[in-house]
Amino acid sequence: MYHHLNTLTIFPEKLNRNLDILTSLYPGIQPVPVVKSNAYGHWIKILAPILSGYNVPFICVDSLYEAYELEKYGYKKDILIMGYVDPRDIPRRKNFVYEIGR
């Protein structure tokens, strides 16, 4: 059995504080969280409910799979998929933000 050498603890109040600081530094501009590569190993399933409480226009992910994972763990707001998605795989869901043909 493999044991990780590192442990990561996520403090939602610190994430909230960071968002508050960014918002105060740039009034009128809403920061957009980017959650990719399974939140860089921090687990989308842990971050999805935390991010649901943020007042942001959308969340960015790299892949359609990550968008599905966010939904699976309770994220119900808009999602922008920044990576390539085969047009045949594009779901027609109201909470996915589509940018076709840049």
Contacts in CASP RR format, 6 or more apart in sequence:
PFRMAT RR
TARGET T0000
AUTHOR 0000-0000-0000
METHOD contacts of the structure
MODEL  1
MYHHLNTLTIFPEKLNRNLDILTSLYPGIQPVPVVKSNAYGHWIKILAPI
LSGYNVPFICVDSLYEAYELEKYGYKKDILIMGYVDPRDIPRRKNFVYEI
GR
8 42 0 8 1.000
10 42 0 8 1.000
10 46 0 8 1.000
10 47 0 8 1.000
10 50 0 8 1.000
12 50 0 8 1.000
15 50 0 8 1.000
16 54 0 8 1.000
19 31 0 8 1.000
19 33 0 8 1.000
19 54 0 8 1.000
19 56 0 8 1.000
22 31 0 8 1.000
23 29 0 8 1.000
23 30 0 8 1.000
23 31 0 8 1.000
30 55 0 8 1.000
30 56 0 8 1.000
30 57 0 8 1.000
31 56 0 8 1.000
32 56 0 8 1.000
32 57 0 8 1.000
32 58 0 8 1.000
32 59 0 8 1.000
32 60 0 8 1.000
32 80 0 8 1.000
33 51 0 8 1.000
33 54 0 8 1.000
33 56 0 8 1.000
33 59 0 8 1.000
33 60 0 8 1.000
34 59 0 8 1.000
34 60 0 8 1.000
34 61 0 8 1.000
34 82 0 8 1.000
35 44 0 8 1.000
35 47 0 8 1.000
35 51 0 8 1.000
35 59 0 8 1.000
35 60 0 8 1.000
35 61 0 8 1.000
35 66 0 8 1.000
35 70 0 8 1.000
36 60 0 8 1.000
36 61 0 8 1.000
36 62 0 8 1.000
36 63 0 8 1.000
36 66 0 8 1.000
36 82 0 8 1.000
37 62 0 8 1.000
38 44 0 8 1.000
38 66 0 8 1.000
38 69 0 8 1.000
39 46 0 8 1.000
39 47 0 8 1.000
44 66 0 8 1.000
44 69 0 8 1.000
44 70 0 8 1.000
44 73 0 8 1.000
45 69 0 8 1.000
45 72 0 8 1.000
45 73 0 8 1.000
48 69 0 8 1.000
48 70 0 8 1.000
48 72 0 8 1.000
48 73 0 8 1.000
48 74 0 8 1.000
48 75 0 8 1.000
49 73 0 8 1.000
49 74 0 8 1.000
49 75 0 8 1.000
51 59 0 8 1.000
51 70 0 8 1.000
51 75 0 8 1.000
52 74 0 8 1.000
52 75 0 8 1.000
52 76 0 8 1.000
52 77 0 8 1.000
56 77 0 8 1.000
57 78 0 8 1.000
58 77 0 8 1.000
58 78 0 8 1.000
58 79 0 8 1.000
58 80 0 8 1.000
58 97 0 8 1.000
59 70 0 8 1.000
59 75 0 8 1.000
59 77 0 8 1.000
59 78 0 8 1.000
59 79 0 8 1.000
59 80 0 8 1.000
60 79 0 8 1.000
60 80 0 8 1.000
60 81 0 8 1.000
60 82 0 8 1.000
61 67 0 8 1.000
61 70 0 8 1.000
61 79 0 8 1.000
61 80 0 8 1.000
61 81 0 8 1.000
61 82 0 8 1.000
62 81 0 8 1.000
62 82 0 8 1.000
62 83 0 8 1.000
63 81 0 8 1.000
63 83 0 8 1.000
63 85 0 8 1.000
64 81 0 8 1.000
64 85 0 8 1.000
64 89 0 8 1.000
64 90 0 8 1.000
64 91 0 8 1.000
66 81 0 8 1.000
67 79 0 8 1.000
67 81 0 8 1.000
67 96 0 8 1.000
70 79 0 8 1.000
71 79 0 8 1.000
71 95 0 8 1.000
76 95 0 8 1.000
77 95 0 8 1.000
78 95 0 8 1.000
78 96 0 8 1.000
78 97 0 8 1.000
79 95 0 8 1.000
79 96 0 8 1.000
79 97 0 8 1.000
80 97 0 8 1.000
80 99 0 8 1.000
81 96 0 8 1.000
81 97 0 8 1.000
87 100 0 8 1.000
90 96 0 8 1.000
90 98 0 8 1.000
90 100 0 8 1.000
END
